[in-house]
Amino acid sequence: MLTPMARTLAVLALVGLMGAGCSKKEEAPPAVEPAAPAPAPVAQDLVNIPVAFQTVTLGNQIGEDKQVAMPASSFTSSDTIYASVATAGTGKAMLKAVWTYRMGDQVTLVNETMQELDTAGPATTEFHINKPDGWPVGQYRVEIFMNDLLVGSQDYEVK
Amino acid sequence: MTSQPSNGMPDFSNVQSGASSTAETPQPAFKTYTIQPGDSLSKIAKRELGNANAWNLIHEANKDEIKDPNKIYPGQVIKIPLPDA
């Protein structure tokens, strides 16, 4: 026989055990299948990087990928001259190639060509110039602008 | 044979240019051209695009700059759309 005090303690202990059991049930794993992991923040950031200039490379031939086959800084009078511009990032940008001829302190504009891009990732854009009656021998430069900001340049010569 | 303008620098007025990209290009590449005395859109189209009838392509590309295709002025800088590479 339990005394009233002992009976009360036993009931309280039993309630306590049941309560602990209920609490454990509430803390049980919620789902059989784990929730899909959230997208990695780095990947999200890459998507939102705006278009940025990387390199400009000169040559007299390009491939299907718009990249120069053999980089060069010296050309012949009859060459078509290509400037291959690599960019990273996504979105819209206006690329401009400004070609100049330089003799001492004098600079003459040869050509200025623009190309608007709307890109979803790394891209290569080529600019090219040719002169049907041949390039004058001398020193030249191509400057690449992105949204009217100078981002790169290359000097070259025609021999 | 390369002609020499009066300042002693070579003449690059006949240089041909183009551009293309692996990215999408919302509009064709274009070059800039500064209108000279005696120019008309059809003369520029003939010289730059090889077809005088292509003047309307130039007009279309410069609607903001050229309201009336018969009224262009020396010193105006316009866009010449370039054929795809």
gemmi code that builds the backbone of each chain (N, CA, C; Angstrom):
import gemmi

chains = {
    "A": [
        ("MET", (0.841, -1.204, 0.000), (0.000, 0.000, 0.000), (0.861, 1.233, 0.000)),
        ("LEU", (0.498, 2.183, -0.880), (1.245, 3.429, -0.935), (0.574, 4.472, -0.060)),
        ("THR", (1.366, 5.246, 0.577), (0.807, 6.349, 1.360), (0.317, 7.407, 0.366)),
        ("PRO", (-0.570, 8.292, 0.819), (-1.042, 9.348, -0.105), (0.103, 10.153, -0.683)),
        ("MET", (1.079, 10.426, 0.147), (2.239, 11.201, -0.354), (2.973, 10.410, -1.423)),
        ("ALA", (3.190, 9.116, -1.173), (3.911, 8.286, -2.147), (3.104, 8.155, -3.419)),
        ("ARG", (1.757, 8.045, -3.281), (0.897, 7.919, -4.468), (1.000, 9.196, -5.314)),
        ("THR", (0.958, 10.336, -4.624), (1.062, 11.611, -5.343), (2.379, 11.695, -6.092)),
        ("LEU", (3.456, 11.320, -5.428), (4.776, 11.347, -6.083), (4.822, 10.407, -7.276)),
        ("ALA", (4.184, 9.239, -7.118), (4.181, 8.272, -8.227), (3.421, 8.830, -9.415)),
        ("VAL", (2.250, 9.462, -9.147), (1.451, 10.057, -10.242), (2.250, 11.147, -10.927)),
        ("LEU", (2.889, 12.016, -10.111), (3.679, 13.106, -10.695), (4.808, 12.554, -11.559)),
        ("ALA", (5.446, 11.496, -11.079), (6.549, 10.895, -11.847), (6.035, 10.339, -13.167)),
        ("LEU", (4.845, 9.689, -13.127), (4.253, 9.116, -14.335), (3.903, 10.220, -15.347)),
        ("VAL", (3.281, 11.310, -14.817), (2.952, 12.454, -15.696), (4.216, 13.022, -16.296)),
        ("GLY", (5.233, 13.120, -15.465), (6.520, 13.653, -15.958), (7.081, 12.794, -17.070)),
        ("LEU", (7.006, 11.483, -16.900), (7.516, 10.576, -17.944), (6.718, 10.726, -19.230)),
        ("MET", (5.353, 10.812, -19.083), (4.515, 10.967, -20.267), (4.831, 12.296, -20.983)),
        ("GLY", (5.009, 13.318, -20.147), (5.353, 14.628, -20.741), (6.644, 14.552, -21.509)),
        ("ALA", (7.622, 13.896, -20.922), (8.920, 13.764, -21.619), (8.738, 13.012, -22.913)),
        ("GLY", (7.870, 11.986, -22.876), (7.600, 11.224, -24.099), (6.997, 12.096, -25.161)),
        ("CYS", (6.029, 12.944, -24.753), (5.399, 13.842, -25.734), (6.420, 14.797, -26.323)),
        ("SER", (7.277, 15.326, -25.455), (8.289, 16.259, -25.949), (9.184, 15.581, -26.968)),
        ("LYS", (9.536, 14.353, -26.687), (10.409, 13.630, -27.628), (9.728, 13.469, -28.969)),
        ("LYS", (8.380, 13.186, -28.907), (7.661, 13.026, -30.171), (7.725, 14.322, -30.971)),
        ("GLU", (7.575, 15.457, -30.308), (7.599, 16.745, -31.007), (8.951, 17.004, -31.653)),
        ("GLU", (10.029, 16.467, -31.049), (11.357, 16.714, -31.590), (11.772, 15.694, -32.647)),
        ("ALA", (10.868, 14.747, -32.960), (11.219, 13.714, -33.936), (11.501, 14.342, -35.298)),
        ("PRO", (12.289, 13.680, -36.150), (12.589, 14.217, -37.488), (11.302, 14.503, -38.235)),
        ("PRO", (11.151, 15.660, -38.816), (9.877, 16.091, -39.373), (9.492, 15.415, -40.681)),
        ("ALA", (10.391, 15.022, -41.471), (10.010, 14.524, -42.797), (10.906, 13.377, -43.198)),
        ("VAL", (10.353, 12.548, -44.040), (11.138, 11.426, -44.534), (12.206, 11.917, -45.490)),
        ("GLU", (11.764, 12.810, -46.427), (12.739, 13.328, -47.412), (13.305, 14.645, -46.912)),
        ("PRO", (14.600, 14.796, -46.936), (15.177, 16.077, -46.504), (14.814, 17.184, -47.488)),
        ("ALA", (14.675, 18.366, -46.940), (14.346, 19.507, -47.806), (15.500, 19.762, -48.771)),
        ("ALA", (15.158, 20.251, -49.971), (16.201, 20.564, -50.963), (17.087, 21.677, -50.435)),
        ("PRO", (18.388, 21.546, -50.626), (19.271, 22.603, -50.128), (19.030, 23.918, -50.862)),
        ("ALA", (19.185, 25.008, -50.165), (19.011, 26.331, -50.790), (20.109, 26.548, -51.830)),
        ("PRO", (19.824, 27.324, -52.882), (20.861, 27.589, -53.892), (22.088, 28.212, -53.248)),
        ("ALA", (23.239, 27.787, -53.719), (24.473, 28.323, -53.155), (24.568, 29.814, -53.438)),
        ("PRO", (24.848, 30.626, -52.443), (24.913, 32.077, -52.661), (25.939, 32.462, -53.720)),
        ("VAL", (27.015, 31.715, -53.820), (28.055, 32.044, -54.810), (27.482, 31.952, -56.216)),
        ("ALA", (26.709, 30.883, -56.479), (26.127, 30.719, -57.802), (25.199, 31.892, -58.117)),
        ("GLN", (24.403, 32.286, -57.130), (23.490, 33.401, -57.332), (24.277, 34.668, -57.682)),
        ("ASP", (25.390, 34.875, -56.992), (26.195, 36.064, -57.251), (26.760, 36.054, -58.669)),
        ("LEU", (27.163, 34.870, -59.138), (27.742, 34.785, -60.480), (26.725, 35.210, -61.534)),
        ("VAL", (25.478, 34.851, -61.308), (24.443, 35.202, -62.277), (24.306, 36.711, -62.389)),
        ("ASN", (24.524, 37.404, -61.281), (24.269, 38.839, -61.264), (25.485, 39.708, -61.555)),
        ("ILE", (26.632, 39.105, -61.872), (27.814, 39.917, -62.161), (27.619, 40.611, -63.503)),
        ("PRO", (27.767, 41.926, -63.567), (27.590, 42.615, -64.850), (28.749, 42.301, -65.800)),
        ("VAL", (28.537, 42.600, -67.071), (29.552, 42.318, -68.080), (30.840, 43.068, -67.744)),
        ("ALA", (31.960, 42.359, -67.810), (33.258, 42.970, -67.494), (34.280, 42.546, -68.541)),
        ("PHE", (35.116, 43.503, -68.941), (36.192, 43.237, -69.902), (37.241, 42.324, -69.269)),
        ("GLN", (37.790, 41.401, -70.079), (38.887, 40.566, -69.591), (40.165, 40.793, -70.388)),
        ("THR", (40.137, 40.502, -71.707), (41.361, 40.654, -72.509), (41.014, 41.126, -73.912)),
        ("VAL", (42.033, 41.693, -74.585), (41.940, 41.949, -76.023), (43.174, 41.334, -76.676)),
        ("THR", (42.962, 40.585, -77.744), (44.047, 39.893, -78.439), (43.951, 40.191, -79.927)),
        ("LEU", (45.092, 40.516, -80.538), (45.117, 40.829, -81.973), (45.630, 39.647, -82.781)),
        ("GLY", (45.164, 39.570, -84.019), (45.639, 38.539, -84.930), (45.083, 38.785, -86.316)),
        ("ASN", (45.493, 37.962, -87.282), (44.975, 38.147, -88.643), (44.008, 37.039, -89.064)),
        ("GLN", (43.604, 36.207, -88.093), (42.599, 35.178, -88.351), (41.851, 34.898, -87.049)),
        ("ILE", (40.571, 34.549, -87.180), (39.829, 34.093, -86.000), (39.114, 32.791, -86.340)),
        ("GLY", (38.720, 32.059, -85.298), (37.971, 30.824, -85.477), (36.478, 31.062, -85.294)),
        ("GLU", (35.715, 29.975, -85.352), (34.261, 30.049, -85.150), (33.923, 30.625, -83.777)),
        ("ASP", (34.852, 30.409, -82.833), (34.620, 30.898, -81.470), (34.993, 32.368, -81.309)),
        ("LYS", (35.323, 33.038, -82.423), (35.689, 34.467, -82.457), (37.041, 34.744, -81.792)),
        ("GLN", (37.775, 33.688, -81.477), (39.073, 33.897, -80.844), (40.181, 33.891, -81.891)),
        ("VAL", (41.194, 34.698, -81.636), (42.336, 34.783, -82.542), (43.107, 33.470, -82.512)),
        ("ALA", (43.423, 32.969, -83.713), (44.137, 31.695, -83.796), (45.582, 31.852, -83.328)),
        ("MET", (46.276, 32.865, -83.846), (47.675, 33.111, -83.458), (47.839, 34.587, -83.106)),
        ("PRO", (47.975, 34.897, -81.810), (48.134, 36.300, -81.419), (49.323, 36.946, -82.122)),
        ("ALA", (49.179, 38.202, -82.514), (50.243, 38.901, -83.235), (50.197, 40.391, -82.900)),
        ("SER", (51.333, 41.038, -83.066), (51.371, 42.491, -82.908), (52.032, 43.147, -84.114)),
        ("SER", (52.302, 42.354, -85.142), (52.911, 42.863, -86.364), (52.156, 42.274, -87.560)),
        ("PHE", (51.807, 43.130, -88.503), (50.966, 42.695, -89.617), (51.552, 43.175, -90.935)),
        ("THR", (51.044, 42.568, -92.015), (51.453, 43.021, -93.346), (50.387, 43.974, -93.891)),
        ("SER", (50.729, 44.644, -94.956), (49.870, 45.665, -95.529), (48.514, 45.117, -95.975)),
        ("SER", (48.472, 43.850, -96.355), (47.228, 43.283, -96.897), (46.391, 42.539, -95.852)),
        ("ASP", (46.848, 42.506, -94.619), (46.123, 41.745, -93.594), (44.776, 42.373, -93.238)),
        ("THR", (43.809, 41.510, -92.937), (42.650, 41.937, -92.153), (43.064, 41.778, -90.696)),
        ("ILE", (42.834, 42.806, -89.912), (43.305, 42.788, -88.522), (42.102, 42.586, -87.599)),
        ("TYR", (42.208, 41.590, -86.756), (41.132, 41.238, -85.828), (41.537, 41.592, -84.402)),
        ("ALA", (40.586, 42.110, -83.648), (40.761, 42.291, -82.201), (39.683, 41.443, -81.530)),
        ("SER", (40.111, 40.437, -80.803), (39.183, 39.525, -80.139), (39.089, 39.935, -78.664)),
        ("VAL", (37.878, 40.265, -78.240), (37.680, 40.811, -76.892), (36.907, 39.796, -76.044)),
        ("ALA", (37.522, 39.371, -74.960), (36.867, 38.418, -74.050), (36.206, 39.188, -72.915)),
        ("THR", (34.951, 38.801, -72.608), (34.237, 39.412, -71.491), (33.656, 38.321, -70.605)),
        ("ALA", (33.400, 38.687, -69.362), (32.728, 37.789, -68.420), (31.485, 38.509, -67.908)),
        ("GLY", (30.640, 37.761, -67.201), (29.450, 38.373, -66.618), (28.261, 38.316, -67.552)),
        ("THR", (27.153, 38.880, -67.081), (25.906, 38.802, -67.850), (25.275, 40.185, -67.987)),
        ("GLY", (24.397, 40.284, -68.977), (23.656, 41.532, -69.158), (24.037, 42.240, -70.441)),
        ("LYS", (23.675, 43.507, -70.509), (23.910, 44.295, -71.715), (25.138, 45.192, -71.547)),
        ("ALA", (25.837, 45.398, -72.645), (26.981, 46.316, -72.641), (27.229, 46.763, -74.070)),
        ("MET", (27.785, 47.956, -74.222), (28.182, 48.439, -75.537), (29.713, 48.413, -75.603)),
        ("LEU", (30.218, 47.586, -76.518), (31.665, 47.517, -76.739), (32.012, 48.387, -77.938)),
        ("LYS", (33.144, 49.057, -77.847), (33.594, 49.902, -78.963), (35.081, 49.678, -79.181)),
        ("ALA", (35.472, 49.514, -80.441), (36.887, 49.416, -80.800), (37.259, 50.682, -81.570)),
        ("VAL", (38.256, 51.382, -81.076), (38.740, 52.597, -81.744), (40.154, 52.322, -82.249)),
        ("TRP", (40.314, 52.326, -83.571), (41.594, 52.023, -84.210), (42.237, 53.330, -84.628)),
        ("THR", (43.508, 53.528, -84.281), (44.185, 54.777, -84.639), (45.555, 54.490, -85.251)),
        ("TYR", (45.990, 55.447, -86.078), (47.335, 55.427, -86.671), (48.137, 56.506, -85.968)),
        ("ARG", (49.381, 56.195, -85.623), (50.162, 57.121, -84.802), (51.509, 57.391, -85.457)),
        ("MET", (51.771, 58.691, -85.670), (53.051, 59.082, -86.263), (53.617, 60.208, -85.408)),
        ("GLY", (54.604, 59.890, -84.577), (55.109, 60.876, -83.634), (54.003, 61.269, -82.673)),
        ("ASP", (53.774, 62.590, -82.579), (52.720, 63.080, -81.699), (51.355, 63.088, -82.383)),
        ("GLN", (51.356, 62.847, -83.685), (50.090, 62.922, -84.419), (49.336, 61.594, -84.346)),
        ("VAL", (48.030, 61.707, -84.162), (47.174, 60.525, -84.100), (45.991, 60.746, -85.042)),
        ("THR", (45.741, 59.773, -85.908), (44.608, 59.855, -86.832), (43.666, 58.680, -86.594)),
        ("LEU", (42.384, 58.984, -86.594), (41.385, 57.914, -86.435), (41.343, 57.061, -87.700)),
        ("VAL", (41.475, 55.770, -87.515), (41.370, 54.819, -88.627), (39.925, 54.322, -88.751)),
        ("ASN", (39.347, 53.968, -87.623), (37.997, 53.405, -87.640), (37.472, 53.313, -86.214)),
        ("GLU", (36.165, 53.393, -86.099), (35.526, 53.255, -84.789), (34.282, 52.395, -85.004)),
        ("THR", (34.230, 51.233, -84.391), (33.106, 50.302, -84.591), (32.528, 49.911, -83.239)),
        ("MET", (31.208, 49.828, -83.190), (30.534, 49.486, -81.932), (29.673, 48.241, -82.083)),
        ("GLN", (29.574, 47.495, -81.009), (28.736, 46.294, -80.996), (28.076, 46.185, -79.629)),
        ("GLU", (26.733, 46.122, -79.642), (26.008, 45.945, -78.380), (25.896, 44.459, -78.068)),
        ("LEU", (26.064, 44.118, -76.796), (25.969, 42.724, -76.359), (24.824, 42.567, -75.372)),
        ("ASP", (24.211, 41.395, -75.399), (23.271, 41.000, -74.347), (23.612, 39.553, -74.043)),
        ("THR", (24.438, 39.355, -73.029), (25.058, 38.046, -72.846), (24.629, 37.372, -71.545)),
        ("ALA", (24.568, 36.049, -71.597), (24.185, 35.265, -70.419), (25.401, 34.645, -69.741)),
        ("GLY", (26.607, 34.997, -70.194), (27.815, 34.429, -69.596), (29.046, 34.893, -70.346)),
        ("PRO", (30.166, 34.223, -70.127), (31.398, 34.621, -70.821), (31.175, 34.654, -72.335)),
        ("ALA", (31.748, 35.668, -72.978), (31.543, 35.828, -74.426), (32.822, 36.349, -75.067)),
        ("THR", (32.918, 36.121, -76.366), (34.034, 36.668, -77.139), (33.458, 37.461, -78.303)),
        ("THR", (33.928, 38.679, -78.442), (33.456, 39.572, -79.497), (34.648, 39.976, -80.350)),
        ("GLU", (34.498, 39.855, -81.674), (35.607, 40.246, -82.543), (35.276, 41.526, -83.307)),
        ("PHE", (36.266, 42.375, -83.438), (36.201, 43.541, -84.315), (37.263, 43.334, -85.388)),
        ("HIS", (36.963, 43.725, -86.604), (37.979, 43.584, -87.652), (37.958, 44.774, -88.593)),
        ("ILE", (39.126, 45.043, -89.161), (39.259, 46.112, -90.153), (40.150, 45.627, -91.286)),
        ("ASN", (39.858, 46.143, -92.473), (40.765, 45.918, -93.603), (40.743, 47.149, -94.497)),
        ("LYS", (41.782, 47.260, -95.294), (41.909, 48.431, -96.184), (42.216, 47.889, -97.571)),
        ("PRO", (41.253, 48.036, -98.502), (41.414, 47.405, -99.815), (42.709, 47.786, -100.525)),
        ("ASP", (43.175, 49.010, -100.347), (44.408, 49.422, -101.035), (45.648, 49.258, -100.154)),
        ("GLY", (45.504, 48.564, -99.038), (46.671, 48.239, -98.208), (46.904, 49.215, -97.075)),
        ("TRP", (47.367, 48.687, -95.957), (47.656, 49.508, -94.777), (48.967, 50.258, -94.962)),
        ("PRO", (48.991, 51.543, -94.657), (50.283, 52.239, -94.622), (51.187, 51.634, -93.540)),
        ("VAL", (52.451, 51.552, -93.843), (53.418, 51.068, -92.845), (53.424, 52.039, -91.669)),
        ("GLY", (53.516, 51.515, -90.448), (53.605, 52.415, -89.296), (53.056, 51.800, -88.027)),
        ("GLN", (52.876, 52.673, -87.058), (52.444, 52.263, -85.717), (50.951, 52.534, -85.543)),
        ("TYR", (50.286, 51.590, -84.939), (48.831, 51.686, -84.745), (48.476, 51.293, -83.305)),
        ("ARG", (47.248, 51.603, -82.948), (46.743, 51.166, -81.636), (45.243, 50.885, -81.755)),
        ("VAL", (44.796, 49.878, -81.051), (43.355, 49.680, -80.899), (43.018, 49.829, -79.420)),
        ("GLU", (41.992, 50.622, -79.164), (41.522, 50.821, -77.788), (40.099, 50.265, -77.681)),
        ("ILE", (39.853, 49.552, -76.595), (38.540, 48.947, -76.382), (37.814, 49.705, -75.267)),
        ("PHE", (36.619, 50.137, -75.588), (35.784, 50.847, -74.615), (34.568, 49.980, -74.289)),
        ("MET", (34.205, 49.996, -73.012), (32.953, 49.334, -72.613), (32.067, 50.383, -71.975)),
        ("ASN", (30.907, 50.591, -72.549), (29.993, 51.642, -72.083), (30.733, 52.977, -71.939)),
        ("ASP", (31.541, 53.270, -72.960), (32.282, 54.538, -73.079), (33.440, 54.683, -72.090)),
        ("LEU", (33.814, 53.620, -71.403), (34.991, 53.664, -70.527), (36.112, 52.847, -71.170)),
        ("LEU", (37.315, 53.426, -71.222), (38.456, 52.695, -71.771), (38.794, 51.529, -70.850)),
        ("VAL", (38.795, 50.308, -71.425), (39.055, 49.130, -70.587), (40.300, 48.350, -71.030)),
        ("GLY", (40.791, 48.601, -72.245), (41.977, 47.879, -72.694), (42.503, 48.453, -73.992)),
        ("SER", (43.774, 48.188, -74.289), (44.346, 48.650, -75.554), (45.511, 47.750, -75.953)),
        ("GLN", (45.817, 47.767, -77.243), (46.951, 47.008, -77.771), (47.603, 47.838, -78.874)),
        ("ASP", (48.916, 47.945, -78.819), (49.655, 48.585, -79.917), (50.044, 47.510, -80.921)),
        ("TYR", (50.128, 47.901, -82.194), (50.612, 46.975, -83.216), (51.254, 47.777, -84.335)),
        ("GLU", (51.948, 47.076, -85.198), (52.596, 47.775, -86.310), (52.307, 47.059, -87.621)),
        ("VAL", (52.394, 47.822, -88.679), (52.288, 47.262, -90.023), (53.639, 47.465, -90.678)),
        ("LYS", (54.227, 46.346, -91.153), (55.556, 46.415, -91.763), (55.461, 46.261, -93.280)),
    ],
    "B": [
        ("MET", (47.957, 51.566, -103.325), (48.286, 52.988, -103.353), (47.473, 53.694, -102.254)),
        ("THR", (48.112, 54.437, -101.392), (47.420, 55.121, -100.312), (47.536, 56.621, -100.502)),
        ("SER", (46.377, 57.290, -100.569), (46.428, 58.732, -100.766), (46.831, 59.418, -99.467)),
        ("GLN", (47.402, 60.614, -99.588), (47.847, 61.361, -98.415), (47.031, 62.639, -98.303)),
        ("PRO", (46.245, 62.812, -97.249), (45.558, 64.082, -97.078), (46.540, 65.197, -96.776)),
        ("SER", (46.040, 66.421, -96.739), (46.919, 67.587, -96.653), (47.740, 67.622, -95.367)),
        ("ASN", (47.281, 66.983, -94.285), (48.047, 67.050, -93.033), (49.208, 66.047, -92.994)),
        ("GLY", (49.415, 65.336, -94.091), (50.531, 64.403, -94.166), (50.236, 63.038, -93.601)),
        ("MET", (49.086, 62.878, -93.023), (48.698, 61.575, -92.489), (47.972, 60.785, -93.578)),
        ("PRO", (48.078, 59.463, -93.557), (47.396, 58.652, -94.568), (45.879, 58.821, -94.523)),
        ("ASP", (45.244, 58.499, -95.635), (43.782, 58.569, -95.733), (43.190, 57.198, -95.384)),
        ("PHE", (42.365, 57.172, -94.376), (41.752, 55.895, -93.956), (40.252, 55.858, -94.257)),
        ("SER", (39.800, 56.719, -95.174), (38.360, 56.818, -95.406), (37.765, 55.562, -96.041)),
        ("ASN", (38.605, 54.735, -96.661), (38.051, 53.528, -97.298), (38.220, 52.266, -96.448)),
        ("VAL", (38.554, 52.446, -95.193), (38.710, 51.272, -94.318), (37.349, 50.597, -94.116)),
        ("GLN", (37.346, 49.285, -94.241), (36.115, 48.518, -94.028), (36.213, 47.829, -92.671)),
        ("SER", (35.078, 47.749, -91.979), (35.132, 47.178, -90.635), (33.908, 46.315, -90.371)),
        ("GLY", (33.977, 45.560, -89.307), (32.844, 44.730, -88.905), (33.061, 44.216, -87.499)),
        ("ALA", (32.049, 43.543, -86.986), (32.145, 42.973, -85.645), (31.111, 41.870, -85.523)),
        ("SER", (31.382, 40.926, -84.645), (30.424, 39.861, -84.345), (30.785, 39.308, -82.981)),
        ("SER", (29.860, 38.539, -82.412), (30.073, 38.086, -81.038), (29.460, 36.716, -80.822)),
        ("THR", (29.995, 36.003, -79.849), (29.362, 34.751, -79.429), (28.137, 35.055, -78.564)),
        ("ALA", (28.042, 36.293, -78.076), (26.881, 36.703, -77.283), (25.776, 37.163, -78.226)),
        ("GLU", (24.576, 37.306, -77.672), (23.494, 37.874, -78.470), (23.818, 39.325, -78.779)),
        ("THR", (23.451, 39.752, -79.986), (23.692, 41.141, -80.379), (22.344, 41.759, -80.746)),
        ("PRO", (21.773, 42.564, -79.830), (20.428, 43.106, -80.055), (20.305, 43.926, -81.336)),
        ("GLN", (21.382, 44.548, -81.776), (21.338, 45.291, -83.031), (22.657, 45.064, -83.760)),
        ("PRO", (22.678, 45.269, -85.090), (23.921, 45.043, -85.833), (25.024, 45.975, -85.341)),
        ("ALA", (26.257, 45.538, -85.548), (27.382, 46.421, -85.235), (27.282, 47.661, -86.122)),
        ("PHE", (27.839, 48.758, -85.656), (27.849, 49.949, -86.492), (29.150, 50.714, -86.313)),
        ("LYS", (29.498, 51.481, -87.316), (30.653, 52.362, -87.215), (30.151, 53.792, -87.165)),
        ("THR", (30.995, 54.669, -86.709), (30.607, 56.078, -86.697), (31.181, 56.759, -87.927)),
        ("TYR", (30.484, 57.771, -88.382), (30.913, 58.514, -89.564), (30.599, 59.988, -89.336)),
        ("THR", (31.567, 60.838, -89.639), (31.358, 62.277, -89.526), (31.022, 62.828, -90.908)),
        ("ILE", (29.867, 63.446, -91.020), (29.388, 63.931, -92.319), (30.303, 65.041, -92.840)),
        ("GLN", (30.648, 64.916, -94.119), (31.549, 65.859, -94.786), (30.733, 66.784, -95.693)),
        ("PRO", (31.279, 67.946, -96.029), (30.578, 68.822, -96.974), (30.312, 68.068, -98.288)),
        ("GLY", (29.106, 68.226, -98.825), (28.753, 67.571, -100.081), (28.157, 66.185, -99.918)),
        ("ASP", (28.138, 65.671, -98.693), (27.564, 64.341, -98.461), (26.043, 64.349, -98.551)),
        ("SER", (25.493, 63.244, -98.977), (24.059, 62.969, -98.822), (23.968, 61.550, -98.286)),
        ("LEU", (22.813, 61.176, -97.757), (22.701, 59.825, -97.208), (22.933, 58.771, -98.289)),
        ("SER", (22.456, 59.057, -99.522), (22.659, 58.056, -100.580), (24.132, 57.969, -100.984)),
        ("LYS", (24.835, 59.103, -100.986), (26.285, 59.052, -101.287), (27.021, 58.261, -100.213)),
        ("ILE", (26.642, 58.508, -98.960), (27.302, 57.789, -97.857), (26.989, 56.290, -97.953)),
        ("ALA", (25.720, 55.987, -98.287), (25.322, 54.571, -98.393), (26.098, 53.886, -99.512)),
        ("LYS", (26.265, 54.602, -100.637), (27.007, 54.028, -101.770), (28.463, 53.762, -101.370)),
        ("ARG", (29.058, 54.737, -100.691), (30.473, 54.623, -100.341), (30.696, 53.611, -99.205)),
        ("GLU", (29.842, 53.662, -98.188), (30.087, 52.841, -96.988), (29.465, 51.452, -97.075)),
        ("LEU", (28.330, 51.344, -97.784), (27.613, 50.066, -97.825), (27.579, 49.470, -99.222)),
        ("GLY", (28.076, 50.234, -100.222), (28.139, 49.704, -101.584), (26.818, 49.765, -102.321)),
        ("ASN", (25.829, 50.470, -101.768), (24.515, 50.518, -102.398), (23.825, 51.815, -101.992)),
        ("ALA", (23.631, 52.702, -102.972), (23.022, 54.005, -102.665), (21.612, 53.848, -102.101)),
        ("ASN", (20.917, 52.775, -102.502), (19.546, 52.568, -102.026), (19.490, 52.173, -100.551)),
        ("ALA", (20.639, 51.881, -99.980), (20.663, 51.504, -98.556), (20.652, 52.730, -97.642)),
        ("TRP", (20.410, 53.929, -98.243), (20.392, 55.142, -97.418), (19.362, 55.039, -96.298)),
        ("ASN", (18.236, 54.321, -96.586), (17.192, 54.238, -95.558), (17.648, 53.432, -94.333)),
        ("LEU", (18.601, 52.499, -94.537), (19.153, 51.776, -93.380), (19.909, 52.744, -92.471)),
        ("ILE", (20.632, 53.651, -93.116), (21.374, 54.653, -92.331), (20.390, 55.593, -91.639)),
        ("HIS", (19.367, 56.000, -92.380), (18.368, 56.890, -91.776), (17.703, 56.211, -90.582)),
        ("GLU", (17.351, 54.936, -90.764), (16.682, 54.184, -89.703), (17.543, 54.100, -88.444)),
        ("ALA", (18.843, 53.936, -88.641), (19.764, 53.809, -87.498), (20.025, 55.134, -86.798)),
        ("ASN", (19.579, 56.234, -87.438), (19.885, 57.566, -86.893), (18.628, 58.417, -86.764)),
        ("LYS", (17.507, 57.774, -86.495), (16.231, 58.503, -86.409), (16.286, 59.638, -85.387)),
        ("ASP", (17.043, 59.414, -84.316), (17.120, 60.466, -83.295), (17.929, 61.660, -83.783)),
        ("GLU", (18.919, 61.381, -84.600), (19.847, 62.420, -85.046), (19.376, 63.094, -86.338)),
        ("ILE", (18.753, 62.317, -87.216), (18.354, 62.839, -88.532), (16.831, 62.737, -88.660)),
        ("LYS", (16.158, 63.864, -88.497), (14.689, 63.864, -88.616), (14.288, 63.826, -90.086)),
        ("ASP", (14.971, 64.631, -90.895), (14.667, 64.712, -92.322), (15.895, 64.201, -93.085)),
        ("PRO", (15.752, 63.111, -93.842), (16.923, 62.530, -94.515), (17.558, 63.460, -95.543)),
        ("ASN", (16.831, 64.517, -95.945), (17.408, 65.475, -96.893), (18.184, 66.584, -96.199)),
        ("LYS", (18.164, 66.576, -94.871), (18.857, 67.633, -94.131), (19.894, 67.017, -93.199)),
        ("ILE", (21.114, 66.954, -93.698), (22.228, 66.528, -92.859), (23.295, 67.611, -92.936)),
        ("TYR", (24.139, 67.680, -91.939), (25.055, 68.810, -91.820), (26.487, 68.331, -91.606)),
        ("PRO", (27.446, 69.006, -92.257), (28.855, 68.655, -92.017), (29.175, 68.702, -90.525)),
        ("GLY", (29.883, 67.703, -90.067), (30.240, 67.642, -88.651), (29.327, 66.743, -87.842)),
        ("GLN", (28.127, 66.449, -88.373), (27.246, 65.511, -87.664), (27.901, 64.147, -87.616)),
        ("VAL", (27.835, 63.485, -86.464), (28.382, 62.126, -86.334), (27.200, 61.158, -86.349)),
        ("ILE", (27.208, 60.261, -87.317), (26.092, 59.328, -87.456), (26.597, 57.882, -87.376)),
        ("LYS", (25.646, 56.969, -87.208), (25.977, 55.538, -87.156), (25.771, 54.925, -88.540)),
        ("ILE", (26.714, 54.120, -88.964), (26.559, 53.355, -90.201), (26.409, 51.883, -89.810)),
        ("PRO", (25.209, 51.300, -89.980), (25.071, 49.880, -89.627), (25.948, 49.020, -90.521)),
        ("LEU", (26.566, 48.023, -89.931), (27.488, 47.166, -90.683), (26.855, 45.813, -90.947)),
        ("PRO", (27.126, 45.246, -92.117), (26.608, 43.907, -92.387), (27.211, 42.905, -91.416)),
        ("ASP", (26.486, 41.802, -91.153), (27.017, 40.757, -90.274), (28.305, 40.205, -90.849)),
        ("ALA", (29.213, 39.825, -89.936), (30.491, 39.273, -90.389), (30.285, 37.888, -90.966)),
    ],
}
model = gemmi.Model(1)
for chain_id, residues in chains.items():
    chain = gemmi.Chain(chain_id)
    for i, (resn, *xyz) in enumerate(residues, 1):
        res = gemmi.Residue()
        res.name, res.seqid = resn, gemmi.SeqId(i, " ")
        for name, pos in zip(("N", "CA", "C"), xyz):
            atom = gemmi.Atom()
            atom.name, atom.element = name, gemmi.Element(name[0])
            atom.pos, atom.b_iso = gemmi.Position(*pos), 0.0
            res.add_atom(atom)
        chain.add_residue(res)
    model.add_chain(chain)
structure = gemmi.Structure()
structure.add_model(model)
structure.setup_entities()
